[in-house]
Amino acid sequence: MATSQLAYGVEKLVGNGPEQIKQDISTYNSPETGDASHLMKALAWEGSKKVAVVQVPKPKIVEPTDVILKVTGSTICGSDLHLFHGVVMQMNKGDILGHEFCGIVEQAGPAVKKAQVGKRYVVSFQIACGHCFFCKNKLSSQCEVTNSNSQMKAMYGGRTAGIFGYSHLTGGFAGGQAEYVRVPLADANLLEIPDDVPDEKALYLSDVLPTSYNAVKDTAVYPGDALAIFGGGPIGQMVGVYALWEGASKVIYVDTEPRLSFIKNRWPAEHADKLELVDFKKLSFGITNKETVVNKLKELTGGRGPDVAIDCAAGEYAKGWLHWLEMQVGAETDTSEIINEMVEGVRNYGRVGLTGVYVGYTNHFNVGSLMQRGIRLIGNGQAPVHKYWEELLEKIRDGTLDPTVMISHRVRLEDMDKVYHKFDAKEDSMQKVFVETKFSLPRAQGTPELTTYE
């Protein structure tokens, strides 16, 4: 926590680049940003592995293009755990979390032209301006207007768009694991939810559905391809679904229990013959005579290796002691172990996509295998939600896409501190949750009943 706040302190001392919208409003405690006479519940970051449901002021309209949204649904993303663990820089105590949410517009600023009070909308996890070079090309996750953080530019050579509830490194915007949220540049970042689509389906257009779709499209899965998916969480689960759309002949999941069983139980029955499950905890790793993930991938694909591999896990989780030690002492921020398994595991001239979050630098990357065997390594980036969400909404409406296959639990905002710990520990076979607030609509038929935690 101290390192994170020190990084933010340095950022404020050095200063952001030129701001074109108001940033670093990660809570609503000042009179300019919040109404202290009207308190709301929100989930706040309190330090490494510490979150709390707190009472904070309800947000105000800060800029004329803002709306105030009553949140009717939110969720937890696997990438939220990186914040929970304290590995993402520039988090401050009290920052409101959550980047996936939907709701009803309660109030609109005077410059808002499209969004209407009283209507339902899903909100993009990234904040786009709608008119810069990247936004015009539907690459909204790289918007040039909504994040002026200098440290991100120094680390990466450029900035992503601002992101809700995801540190001051991405603009410092309060998130949607709350009863209300301020949505900047509302006309560019809201997608209206039709009456025939429940929140339990529309919510996931905010991130997980476009992110997994982008992983498949950007890495490229072709008809007949064998695909290895590292990580069987919600993004990995949906990558498999989309790969079937593209004509994949085999989908191999690399993870462990309980996720492998969840995937198997929710897998389309008509494609049962295409599914393979690999439990990495039953295999060795590194240079060894024992069976490894790489060996297993070759075995399942006639000795050659999959055509494609996509990382839907992350660089935070070390397998071996060396990477663990280097991460503990700050010699690297991310392990290269999963990347190496993918690079070594795919066929010659295979493709490797990175969708799982990597924060900074890694050691011991097998660049020799990449070069010698002609492997294409593709950073999928933060997914450009605006490029895909209208298409995916139509697939939800016509029945092609059912996001509820991901949902394992329905929980209350009031229990989110406990839910974070359970999600982190992979307890209760928790895959994807739907978080209800006092404003939520009645539960959609066929979705999980409410689970409460005392």
C-alpha positions in Angstrom: 0.0 0.0 0.0 2.8 2.4 0.9 4.5 1.8 -2.5 1.2 2.4 -4.3 0.6 5.7 -2.5 4.2 6.8 -3.0 3.8 6.3 -6.7 0.7 8.4 -6.6 2.4 11.1 -4.6 5.2 11.2 -7.1 2.7 11.5 -9.9 1.0 14.5 -8.2 4.4 16.1 -7.6 5.5 15.7 -11.2 2.1 16.4 -12.6 -0.2 14.8 -15.2 -0.1 15.7 -18.8 -2.7 18.3 -20.0 -6.1 17.2 -18.8 -9.1 17.5 -21.2 -11.6 16.1 -18.7 -11.7 16.0 -14.9 -9.6 13.2 -13.5 -8.5 11.8 -10.1 -12.1 11.8 -8.8 -11.8 8.3 -7.3 -14.2 9.1 -4.4 -16.8 11.8 -3.8 -15.6 13.3 -0.5 -15.1 16.9 -1.7 -18.0 19.4 -1.9 -17.3 19.8 -5.6 -17.7 16.1 -6.4 -20.2 14.7 -3.8 -23.3 15.5 -1.9 -22.6 14.8 1.8 -26.2 15.2 2.7 -27.0 12.1 0.6 -24.9 9.1 1.5 -24.6 5.9 -0.5 -22.9 2.5 -0.1 -19.8 1.8 -2.1 -16.9 -0.7 -2.0 -13.6 1.0 -1.2 -10.0 -0.1 -1.4 -8.3 0.0 2.0 -5.0 -1.6 1.2 -3.5 -4.9 0.1 -6.2 -7.6 0.5 -8.4 -5.1 2.3 -11.7 -3.7 1.0 -14.7 -2.4 2.8 -18.3 -1.4 2.1 -18.5 2.2 3.3 -20.9 5.1 3.3 -19.7 7.9 1.1 -21.3 11.0 -0.5 -23.4 10.5 -3.6 -21.7 11.8 -6.7 -22.5 15.2 -8.3 -22.5 16.3 -11.9 -18.9 17.7 -12.3 -18.8 18.4 -16.0 -21.7 19.2 -18.3 -21.2 15.9 -20.2 -21.6 13.8 -17.1 -24.5 11.7 -16.0 -25.3 10.2 -12.5 -26.2 6.6 -12.8 -28.2 4.5 -10.3 -26.4 1.2 -10.4 -28.6 -1.8 -10.9 -25.9 -4.3 -11.5 -22.2 -4.8 -11.2 -19.7 -7.6 -10.9 -16.1 -8.5 -10.0 -13.5 -9.1 -12.7 -10.4 -11.2 -12.3 -8.4 -8.0 -12.9 -10.0 -6.5 -9.8 -7.9 -9.0 -7.8 -4.7 -7.3 -9.0 -6.0 -4.1 -7.2 -7.0 -6.3 -4.3 -3.5 -7.7 -4.0 -2.0 -4.3 -4.2 0.1 -5.0 -7.3 -1.3 -2.1 -9.4 0.4 1.2 -8.7 -1.3 4.5 -7.6 -4.2 3.1 -5.5 -5.3 5.3 -2.6 -7.1 4.3 0.5 -10.8 5.0 0.0 -10.8 4.6 -3.8 -14.1 3.2 -5.1 -13.7 0.0 -7.1 -15.5 -1.6 -10.0 -15.3 -1.2 -13.7 -18.2 -3.3 -14.9 -21.7 -2.0 -14.2 -25.1 -1.0 -15.6 -28.0 1.1 -14.3 -30.5 3.8 -14.8 -29.7 7.5 -15.6 -30.9 9.6 -12.7 -29.5 12.9 -13.7 -27.8 14.3 -16.9 -25.5 17.3 -17.4 -26.7 20.1 -19.6 -24.4 19.0 -22.5 -25.7 15.4 -22.6 -27.6 14.9 -25.8 -28.3 11.2 -26.2 -28.5 9.6 -22.8 -32.0 10.1 -21.2 -33.0 10.2 -17.6 -35.0 7.1 -16.6 -33.5 4.8 -19.3 -31.3 1.7 -18.7 -27.7 1.6 -19.9 -24.6 -0.5 -19.7 -21.4 1.5 -19.3 -18.1 0.8 -21.0 -15.3 0.0 -18.5 -13.1 2.3 -20.5 -13.9 6.0 -20.8 -13.8 7.2 -24.4 -14.1 10.7 -25.8 -15.6 9.6 -29.1 -13.7 12.0 -31.3 -9.9 11.4 -31.1 -8.0 9.3 -33.6 -8.4 6.1 -31.7 -12.1 6.6 -30.9 -12.9 7.4 -34.5 -11.3 4.1 -35.4 -13.4 2.2 -32.8 -10.2 1.6 -30.7 -11.7 3.3 -27.7 -9.5 1.6 -25.1 -6.6 3.8 -26.3 -8.5 7.1 -26.2 -6.1 10.0 -26.2 -8.3 12.3 -24.1 -9.4 10.5 -20.9 -6.1 9.6 -19.1 -3.3 12.1 -18.6 -1.2 10.0 -16.2 2.5 10.7 -16.7 3.7 7.5 -15.0 1.8 5.3 -17.4 3.3 7.1 -20.4 6.8 6.8 -18.9 6.3 3.0 -18.3 4.6 2.0 -21.5 5.5 4.7 -24.0 1.8 5.7 -24.2 -1.4 5.7 -22.2 -4.6 3.7 -22.3 -8.0 5.4 -21.9 -9.3 6.2 -18.5 -10.8 3.2 -16.7 -13.5 3.2 -14.0 -12.4 2.0 -10.5 -8.9 1.0 -11.6 -6.3 3.2 -10.0 -5.0 6.7 -10.7 -2.7 5.1 -13.2 -5.8 4.9 -15.4 -7.1 8.3 -14.6 -8.4 7.9 -11.1 -12.2 7.5 -11.8 -14.5 6.2 -9.1 -15.9 2.8 -9.9 -19.3 1.2 -10.1 -19.3 -1.2 -7.2 -21.6 1.4 -5.6 -25.2 2.6 -5.5 -24.4 5.6 -7.7 -21.6 6.5 -10.1 -20.6 9.5 -12.1 -20.1 8.7 -15.8 -18.1 11.2 -17.7 -18.6 11.8 -21.4 -21.8 9.9 -21.1 -23.0 10.1 -24.7 -19.8 8.2 -25.8 -19.8 5.6 -23.0 -23.4 4.4 -22.5 -25.2 1.7 -24.6 -28.9 1.6 -24.1 -30.3 -1.7 -22.9 -33.4 -2.8 -24.8 -36.5 -3.9 -22.8 -36.1 -7.5 -23.9 -32.6 -7.8 -22.4 -32.2 -8.2 -18.6 -29.4 -6.7 -16.7 -28.0 -10.2 -16.0 -27.1 -10.3 -19.7 -26.5 -6.7 -20.6 -24.1 -6.0 -17.7 -21.3 -8.1 -19.2 -21.2 -6.0 -22.3 -19.2 -3.6 -20.2 -16.1 -5.7 -20.3 -15.9 -9.5 -20.2 -17.9 -10.1 -23.4 -16.0 -7.6 -25.6 -12.7 -8.5 -24.0 -13.0 -12.2 -24.7 -14.3 -11.5 -28.2 -11.4 -9.2 -28.9 -9.0 -11.9 -27.7 -10.3 -14.3 -30.4 -10.6 -11.7 -33.2 -7.2 -10.0 -32.5 -5.2 -13.2 -32.0 -7.1 -14.7 -34.9 -8.8 -18.1 -34.6 -9.4 -19.7 -38.0 -11.7 -22.7 -39.0 -10.1 -25.9 -38.0 -7.7 -24.4 -35.5 -6.8 -26.0 -32.2 -6.8 -23.4 -29.4 -5.2 -23.6 -26.0 -6.8 -21.2 -23.4 -4.7 -20.5 -20.3 -7.2 -19.6 -17.6 -10.7 -20.9 -17.3 -12.3 -17.9 -15.6 -15.1 -15.9 -17.3 -13.0 -14.4 -20.0 -11.4 -17.8 -20.8 -14.8 -19.4 -20.7 -16.2 -17.0 -23.3 -13.0 -17.2 -25.5 -13.9 -20.8 -25.9 -17.5 -20.0 -26.9 -16.3 -17.5 -29.5 -13.7 -19.8 -30.8 -16.4 -22.3 -31.6 -18.2 -19.5 -33.6 -14.9 -19.2 -35.6 -14.8 -22.9 -36.3 -12.2 -24.1 -33.9 -11.7 -27.9 -34.0 -10.3 -28.3 -30.5 -10.4 -26.1 -27.4 -8.0 -27.0 -24.6 -8.3 -25.3 -21.2 -5.3 -25.1 -18.9 -6.4 -24.4 -15.4 -7.3 -26.3 -12.2 -10.3 -27.1 -10.1 -13.0 -25.9 -9.5 -12.8 -24.0 -12.8 -12.2 -26.9 -15.1 -15.4 -28.6 -13.8 -17.4 -25.4 -14.2 -16.2 -25.1 -17.8 -17.1 -28.7 -18.5 -20.6 -28.4 -16.9 -21.4 -25.2 -18.9 -19.8 -26.3 -22.2 -22.2 -26.6 -25.2 -23.2 -30.2 -25.5 -23.1 -30.3 -29.2 -19.4 -29.5 -29.1 -18.4 -31.9 -26.3 -16.0 -33.7 -28.6 -13.9 -30.6 -29.1 -13.2 -29.9 -25.4 -10.0 -30.9 -23.6 -9.2 -30.1 -20.0 -5.6 -29.8 -18.6 -5.1 -29.5 -14.8 -1.7 -27.7 -14.5 -1.5 -28.6 -10.8 -1.1 -32.2 -11.8 1.9 -31.5 -14.1 5.4 -30.3 -13.6 6.9 -27.1 -15.1 10.3 -25.7 -16.3 13.1 -28.0 -17.4 12.2 -31.5 -16.2 11.8 -35.1 -17.4 8.3 -35.1 -15.9 5.1 -34.3 -17.9 4.5 -30.6 -18.3 1.8 -28.4 -19.8 3.9 -28.0 -22.9 4.2 -31.8 -23.3 0.5 -32.2 -22.7 -0.4 -29.6 -25.4 1.8 -31.5 -27.9 0.2 -34.8 -26.9 -3.3 -33.5 -27.5 -2.5 -32.1 -30.9 -0.7 -34.9 -32.6 2.7 -33.8 -31.4 2.7 -30.5 -33.2 1.1 -28.2 -30.7 -2.0 -26.0 -30.9 -2.3 -23.4 -33.7 -3.2 -20.7 -31.2 -2.8 -20.0 -27.4 -4.5 -17.2 -25.5 -3.5 -16.1 -22.0 -6.7 -15.3 -20.0 -4.9 -15.6 -16.6 -2.3 -12.9 -15.8 1.4 -12.4 -15.0 0.8 -12.0 -11.3 0.8 -15.7 -10.4 4.2 -17.3 -10.2 4.7 -21.1 -10.2 8.3 -21.4 -9.4 10.4 -20.0 -6.5 12.7 -17.9 -8.7 9.9 -15.8 -10.2 8.2 -15.6 -6.8 11.4 -14.3 -5.2 12.1 -11.8 -8.0 8.5 -10.5 -7.7 8.8 -10.2 -4.0 12.0 -8.1 -4.2 10.8 -6.0 -7.1 13.1 -7.4 -9.7 10.1 -8.1 -12.0 6.4 -7.3 -11.8 5.1 -10.2 -13.8 6.2 -13.8 -14.3 6.9 -15.1 -17.8 6.0 -18.7 -17.0 2.6 -18.8 -18.7 3.9 -16.9 -21.7 6.8 -19.3 -22.1 4.4 -22.3 -21.8 2.3 -20.8 -24.6 5.3 -19.9 -26.8 6.9 -23.3 -26.4 3.6 -25.2 -26.6 2.1 -23.9 -29.9 3.2 -25.2 -33.2 5.9 -23.5 -35.3 4.5 -20.3 -36.7 1.7 -20.5 -34.1 0.0 -17.4 -32.5 0.0 -16.4 -28.9 -2.4 -13.7 -27.6 -2.1 -11.9 -24.2 -5.4 -10.8 -22.7 -4.6 -11.5 -19.1 -3.3 -8.4 -17.3 0.5 -7.8 -17.3 1.5 -4.7 -15.3 5.2 -4.1 -16.1 8.3 -6.1 -16.7 9.2 -9.8 -16.7 12.4 -11.9 -16.7 13.5 -15.2 -18.3 11.3 -14.8 -21.3 12.1 -17.4 -24.0 12.7 -15.0 -26.8 14.8 -17.6 -28.6 11.8 -19.9 -29.1 9.8 -17.0 -30.3 12.3 -16.0 -32.9 13.6 -19.4 -34.0 10.1 -21.0 -34.4 8.4 -17.9 -35.9 5.8 -17.5 -33.1 3.5 -14.5 -33.3 3.2 -12.8 -29.9 0.2 -10.5 -29.8 -0.7 -8.1 -27.0 -4.5 -7.9 -27.3 -4.5 -4.7 -25.2 -7.4 -3.4 -23.1 -10.3 -4.5 -25.4 -12.0 -1.7 -27.4 -15.5 -2.2 -26.0 -17.1 0.3 -28.4 -15.9 -1.8 -31.4 -17.9 -4.8 -30.4 -20.7 -4.1 -27.9 -23.4 -3.3 -30.4 -22.7 -6.5 -32.4 -22.7 -8.6 -29.2 -25.9 -7.0 -28.0 -27.6 -8.1 -31.1 -26.3 -11.7 -30.6 -27.7 -11.6 -27.1 -31.1 -10.5 -28.5 -31.3 -13.2 -31.2 -30.2 -15.9 -28.8 -26.8 -16.7 -30.3 -25.0 -15.4 -27.1 -26.1 -16.3 -23.6 -23.9 -14.5 -21.0 -25.7 -16.2 -18.1 -23.6 -19.3 -18.7 -20.8 -17.5 -16.8 -22.9 -16.5 -13.7 -22.4 -18.7 -10.7 -23.7 -16.4 -7.9 -26.0 -13.4 -7.2 -24.7 -11.4 -4.3 -25.5 -8.1 -2.5 -23.4 -4.9 -2.6 -23.4 -5.0 1.2 -21.5 -8.3 1.1 -18.8 -7.3 -1.4 -16.0 -7.2 1.1 -16.6 -10.9 1.9 -17.2 -11.7 -1.8 -13.8 -10.4 -2.7 -12.1 -12.7 -0.3 -14.1 -15.7 -1.5 -13.5 -14.8 -5.2 -9.7 -14.5 -4.5 -9.7 -17.9 -2.7 -11.8 -19.5 -5.5 -14.3 -20.7 -2.9 -17.8 -21.9 -3.5 -17.0 -22.5 -7.2 -17.4 -18.7 -7.7 -17.0 -17.9 -11.5 -18.8 -14.7 -12.3 -21.1 -12.9 -9.9 -24.0 -10.5 -10.4 -24.0 -7.8 -7.7 -27.3 -6.4 -6.9 -28.1 -3.0 -5.2 -31.3 -1.6 -3.7 -32.1 -0.3 -7.3 -31.8 -3.7 -9.0 -34.7 -5.1 -11.0 -36.2 -8.4 -10.1 -34.0 -11.4 -10.8 -34.1 -12.7 -14.4 -35.6 -16.2 -14.8 -33.0 -18.9 -15.0 -30.2 -16.9 -13.2 -28.9 -17.8 -9.7 -30.9 -17.0 -6.5 -29.4 -14.5 -4.1 -26.6 -15.7 -1.8 -26.0 -13.7 1.3 -22.9 -13.7 3.5 -23.2 -12.8 7.2 
